[in-house]
Amino acid sequence: MGVPLSRILKTMLPSPEQTAMLRASLHQGGMAVEAWKSWESRYGGLRHMLQNQYRTHAVKRLLPLLAANNAKNRIQTDPDLKTILRTAQLREQSRSPVFRRACNSAFEALRNGNTPFLVLKGAALAETEYDEPWLRHCHDCDLFVKRSDFDDARASLLSLGFTQLTDTQTGRGETITFAHPNGLPINLHSRLLRFPEYELDEQSVWIRAQRRSICGVEVLVLSPGDALLHLCVHSTTTYSRQFLCWVCDCWMLLANKQSIDWDQLCLDARNGGVQLPAHITFEYLAKELGVPIPVSAINRLQGYASHVSLSLREAALFGLVAGQQVDIIDMIRNIRSVGEALTLAKWVLVPSPDHLRWKYVTTRPWLLPVYYLLRPLKAIAYRVGYGRNEQPTLATKDDPN
């Protein structure tokens, strides 16, 4: 049995042109040289990408890594492109100390307040998996804190001059964002994944956490298996996947030959309801980039994903439109079965009320019909107003990550 909605959901993955850039940024030796040549011959390379405002916006965070990979593999580039790449490197090198100081202050504040926390994503991986921290652009710092510890964490950060940017009494109550005096956002998350349908075993995550030195402070980070699963699934639920950093993070994590219990990871994915997005992303990483994910793990996830519930299929579709705006006509074109057509129709017309309550932060049942009416109206408005626009339109930016 095939994976439901797989053709539709794969539209959230990097495009062929973006994949070509990722290969040029990550592959080594002769493969890196070939990747650069292929990218230029098939898509026009970096020059073509920089001519398009949307493409530039989506990949500019990868330029320092691309520059470093070119230098390491002695790839010759035109002088003007070399200047662009070198400028991007210098910019990140100047940002990195500022970022590290802000993180250091936040970590020390929480540690002095005896508040347990896990450092997530870029802030954790920049110093542990990349050759240099500045090769991984970090826009903010994400920390996982138990909901019961939010008040203590808030008090610790406020006492050191951090400013609270969000109010836990409004919004979804799952994230509090603070700003360091230098402006860097520090996000405290009480959930590892945004969507209510996805629920990793957080107790096991805490048990498996590892101690690492990040920004000069000994902290806890996710185990390699938990980090990989978190990176991949999180990318399917937020607009931030357009920046492609999640792909580089996964590459670096496995390129350093981190030990992963693949059987446990697959079970965690199934038990957490994330087998569908995990399979879609793992298959892409292995097939398109050669990331060393065992075929047995991908096949096992495929088996789990083939039997997901309707609510999990709908959650995956919500994740699809959490990124760049998706045209419903394109989604219809990718339907491959009657079951997929019915799932898509239900999702458009009468999606899960639990997800809508989470999405629109409402506890008033009488408001739900309003939100149900808004969905098709928004889709029609997009189709009429922006459907013919050449540049993709980003969805509402409701995720601080």
N, C-alpha and C positions, 0 to 999 in steps of 0.2 A: 504493500500500500504506500502511495506517495505521501510526501509531506504536504499538508493542506496549505494553500495560499502561498506556496514557496515562490512561484514566479512573480506574484504581486509583491511579496515582501522583499525580494531580492533587489527591487528598485531603490531600496534605501541604502544599498551597499555602494562603495565607491564606483564611479563610472570607469569605463575602460581607459579613458585619458588619465583620470586620477590614479588608477592602478598602475599605469605606466610610470607616472611620477614617483609613486611609492616604491616601485622596483628600483628605479634609479637612485632613490634616497637610501635604500636599505641593503640591496644586494652588494656583494663584495667581489673583488678580483675581476676576472673576465666576465662574470655575469653582470657586474655593475656597468662595465664598458658597453656590453651588448644592450643592457636595459636603457642606457642613455641614448644610444644610437637608434634603438627601436622607437623610443619616445619621440625623438626628433623626426624620424622618417614617417611615422604613422600619424602623429598628431601635431607636429610643429614644435614640440618640445616646450621648454620654459618660455621662450619668446611668445609663442602663441597663447600660452596660458596667461601671461602677464598682460596681454592685450584685451582680455575680457575681465571686466571689473568684478563680476561674481566669482569667476574662477580664482582671481587674485585674492579676493577676500577669503575664499575657502581654503587656500593652501599656503598663505603667506607664513603661517607658523612653522611650516616645514622647511623654509628656505635655509636656516642655519644648518639643519641636519643634512640637507642636500649639498650645501657648500662643503661641509666637512667630509662627506662621502666622496665628493669629487676630488678633493685634495688627497684623501687617503688612497684612492684608486687611480690617481694621476690622470684624471679625465680633463681634457683640454676644452675650455669654453671660450666663447667670444669675449673680448675685453669688457663690453658693456654689460653682459650678463654676469661676468665675474665681479664687476663693481656692485651690481645689485645684490648678489649673494654675499659678498663681503660686508656690505652695509647692514644686511639683515643679521649677520653674525655679530657685528659690533654692537648693534642695538640690543641683542639678547645678552651679550656679555655685560653690558652696562646695567641691564635690568636685573640680572641674576642676584647681585649682592643686595639690592633693595628688597627683592622677594625673600631672600634667605633671612634677612634681618626681621622682616615682619613675621615670618613663620617661627623664627626662633623666639620672638617675644610671645606669640600666642602659645607655643608649646610650653614655654617656661611658666606662663601664667596658669595654664591648666594643670601642669604638673605640681606647681606650688599649692594649688587649691585642691590637690588630691582628687582630681577629676579624671577618670579613665577615658582614653580616647584612642582611636585608630586613625592614622594618616592614610588618605586614600589617593588613588590615581596619580596625576602628574607630580604632585608634591612629594609623594613617596618614591616614585620611580625615577625621577630626574637624577637623584644622587645615588641610587642603588643599582640601576640597570643601564644608564647611559654613560658613555665615556666621559662626558662633561655635563654638569647640571644645566648649563645654558643651551645645550642642544635640544632640550625639551621645553618649549614655551609653556609657561604656567600663568594663566590669567588670574587664577585665584587659588585658594588652598581649601581643600575639602576634608573635613574631619567627621568621623562617625562617633557620636556620643549617645549614650543611653538617654532616653527621654526623661528618666527620673533624675538625671544629672544636669539637665539644661539650666536650672536655676543657679546651681553652683558654678557652672561654666560661664554663664552670663556675668555673674558677680565678679569672677576672676578676670575676665577680659575687660569689663568696664573699669575695674580698679586700675588698670594699666593704661587707660586712655583710649581704648577701642570705642568706637561708636556703633550702636546697634542700628542697623538699617531696616530691619523688618520687625514686625510685631507678632509675637506668637499667638496673640489673641485673634488675629485675622489670618487669612491665608489657610494653608493646609496644616499648619502646626507641626510640620515635619522638618523644617529647615529654619534656622535663624542665621541671618547674615550680619556680620560685623565688619567694620572697616578699621584697619590699622591707621594710625595717624598719617602714614604715607599714602593712604588711599587703597591699599591692597585689600580685597574682600577675603574674609575668613568665613566659611560656611560650616555651620554645625548641623549635621544630619542625624535624625533619630531613626532613619531607615536607610538601608543600603541601596534600595531600589525605589524609584518614584511611584510606580504603579501599584495600586492596592492588590491587584491580582498576583503580583510577584512577591514572594516572601521567602528569602533565604533563611536558613537556620542560624540565627545570629548568635546563639549560645555556642554552637560549634565553631563559628567564625572567631569568636573571642578566644576559645581554647586553642585554636590552631595559629593564632596571631604570632608574629615573630618580632623580636627586638632588633631595631636597626638604628644607626645614627643618621638623623635627618636634620640638616641645617644646624648642626652642632649640638643637637639634643638627642638623647637616647629615647626612642619612642616605639610604639607598637605599630606594625603595618600588617596588612593582610598576608596570609600565606600565599605562595605562588599560584596554587590552584584556585584559591578564592579570589585572588587579584585578577586572574585571567577571566574567570566567569563573570566577575563584577564588571570589568572593562567592556566585555563583549555585550552583555545584556543591557548595561546602562546606555551604551551607544545606540541601542535600538529604541530608546525611550525619550530622546532629547535631541534638540536641534544641534547641539555641540558636536555631533558626529560629522558634520560637514567639514570640520577642521582637520579630520583624519588623524588626529593625535592618538586616538585609541588603537589604530592599526599599528602605528610605530611602537606604542607601549607594549602591545602583545608580541610583536617581533622581538623587541629587546628582552622581554621577560623570558622568552623561550630560547633566544639566541645565546643567553648566558647559561643554558642547560640547567635551568631550575628543575628541581625534582618535584614532580606532580603525580599524585595518586589519581589516575584517570578514571578508575572505577568509581572512586568516591566522588569525583567531580560530576560524573554523569548521574549518579544517584542524587546528588545535591540539586542538580539542574531539574531532574524530574520532580523531586519532592517540593522544590520551590516554585514549580509551575513555569520555569523558564526554558524548558527543553526546546521549544520552537525557535525563539530568538538565538539560543545558544547554537543550535544546529546550523541555522542560516549563516551566522558569523564565522563559526569554526570551519565550515565547509569552504567559505570564501578565503579565509586565511591560508588554509592548506592548499587549495587548488590554484589560486591566483598568485600567491606570494611564496609558496613553498614553506610556510611556517610548519615546524615539525610537530604536528598534532597527529597522534596515531589514527590510522584508518579505522581501527576497532572502536575508538571513542566516537568518531564521527558517525559510524554506522549504528552504534548504540543510541546516540542522540536522535538519529533519524528514526529509529524504531519507536522511541518515546514520543517524538514529535508527531508521528503519524496518527496518534490516538489522543491528541489534546482535546480538551473540552471546548465547547462553543465560547465560553467566557474567555478562555485563553487565546482563542483565535481572534476574538474582538480586541483583546488587549494588544495583540501584535499589530492589528490595524491602527489602533490609536497611536502606537509607537511610530508607525509609518508616517502619519501626518503630523507627528510632533517635530519632524525635521522640516526640510524644505517643503513648500506647499505642493501637494500632489493633486493632479487633475483626476477627477473621478472617471473621466473618459479613458484615460490611460490605464487606470486600475481595471476597468471593465475589459479592456483589450487583452489583459493578461489573465483573464479567467480561463481555466482549463477544465472545469467540471460543473455539473449542476449544483453539487454541494457547495462549491466555492461561490457560485452565483447567489445562492440562497444566503450564505454567510455574509457576503458583502451587502446584499439587500437589507438584511436585518440590521447590520451594523450602521448603515446609512439612515434607516428609518426609525428603528427602535433599539438602540444599543443598550448595553447594561446600565440599569439605573444606578447601581453602586458606583460605576466608574464616572457617570455624569455627576453624581453627588460629590465625588472626590475632585473632579475637574473644575467644577464651578463653585466648590466650597459652600454647599447649601445644606441646611438641615430642615428646610421647609418643603414637605412633599408636594405642596400645591404649585411650587415653582418648576417642577420637573417637566410638565407639558410645554412650558415656555422654551426650555432648553431643547426639547425634542423638535420643536418647530424651528428653532434657530439653525439647526444643523443643515437641513436641505436648503434653506434660504441662503446660508453662507456659501454653500457649494455652488449654487446658481449664480450668486453675485461674483464669485471668483471666476467662474467659467465665462461670464459675460464681460466682466471688467478687465480680467488679467489673463484669461486663458490663452490669448493669442500673443501675449508678451513673450519675447525670446528669452528673457532672463527669468529664472525661477524666483518666486517670492517666498521669503521665509515666513514660517508660521509665527504666531504670537510668542514672544520671548518670555515664557513663564517659568523658566528653570534657571536658577542662578549658576549652574555648573558650566 
